[in-house]
Amino acid sequence: MKTVITAEQINLTIKRLAHQILENHLQLQNTVIIGLQPRGVYLSDRIVEEIKRETSNLQVNYGKLDITFYRDDVRKELHVPNKTAIDFSIEERAVVLIDDVLYTGRTIRAALDALMDFGRPSKVELMVLIDRRYSRQLPIQPDYTGKSIDSIVTQKVKVLWQEKDGKDEVVLI
Amino acid sequence: MALSTRHLLGIKDLTPADISLLLDTAKQFKEVLQRPVKKVPSLRDVTIVNLFYENSTRTRISFELAQKRLSADVINFSASGSSVSKGETLLDTVNNILSMKVDMVVMRHSASGAPHFLSKHIPAAIINAGDGINEHPTQALLDAYSMLEVFGTLKGLRVAIVGDILHSRVAQSNIHLLNKMGAEVVVCGPPTLIPKYIEEAFEVRVEYNVDKALQWCDAANVLRIQLERQNQVLFSSVREYSLAYGINRERLNRLNKKITIMHPGPVNRGVELDSDVADSDNSIILQQVENGVAVRMAALYLLSGSGNS
């Protein structure tokens, strides 16, 4: 097990990513932030917290999306769904999708399908903490990246969060 | 995390963890049903046949809607107008349908145990949509889901099941489920409509006085008086039943608390339930129907998973 990013680095990266959203989305009322269940929401929670701190508690449209019912491997293995909570319209708004790790791109493909069932966004951007380069199975790339890493197929990247795992860390297993 | 069973034949075969998983999954499907697009692609490659050997409105529509909301391909079969009248056996009918590459079977039959018989002979996953006087598992699940919405928990909840317990598959499935999930159950009805040794067979108490049962309970699940069984002389008349056991506004006003009224449908208005109760804010009958779709989506989704189809 090798540490890829430490707690301190995660903290700095989250600050940077939040600033990048603010830089590109000056009119936050036309932007929605959506964290992907189950582990993307730990990152999106922190990002939204940081945005609110930076904008002195500006109202942020923040939702959580579960993509279980849209997976393409539903018959291979049973997945239990998590909660979806999007209680605002995404019609004609810019959506920033947030997940912890981008690997094959299949989760994001499912997320795009799920998102379209809530309306037609004007634009969808992708933010990830970790981009596992050269392992994509679909033509999907992030707009905002915490850190790009090169890893082999047999390795696993795990993002640990204080709220869930007792510490902030990204490890290569 | 998956169900411990390949089929949903009855609540009797489920563990408390299975029931919790079904109800938790139903909650996520209920959210899907509130979306602008009320459909998910989960069962896009699954073909399901609805085999109905007995009449049904609610259950059948509910299952079909659940299947379509999950993007499954659906075939509907009714015994009336089919080759059953030419003498085709149940197994032959099903095997012929399965040879057309069907993955799941939803079945209602007037003979208790018919889906259990099928499960021993065919590879497809089977969901029991009511078999004779045995079980109606998805009805018990949607009743439980509706009670959870109102009360937040089933543990320690007091539920009275009122009416024809003897012939009711809904009662049996509900008793199994409520027992497994830690609720307290009282069955209430005329002595001729309550099985003699029910207290020994299940963890339930028998109460012949409906007013006492209503005063005790948090929720009353009122069963349909099966008018088609009137020739069996199990009670004197529908009118007498209504006077002794029918739930009306006057009865509810006499209680010193508000209780929740449920009914699996169809309601015989003026017999087991008066209209001013069935349509009042005590009643969650229409919520039960709405929750039925979400609960059946959960059952179909969880049974279509790994190794099931």
Interface residues (C-beta under 8 A of the other chain):
Chain A: D66 T68 F69 Y70 R71 V74 R75 K76 E77 L78 V80 P81 N82 K83 T84 A85 D113 M116 D117 F118 G119
Chain B: M1 A2 L21 D24 T25 K27 Q28 E31 V32 R35 P36 V37 K39 V40 P41 S42 L43 D45 V46 L70 Y301 L302 S304 G305 S306 S309
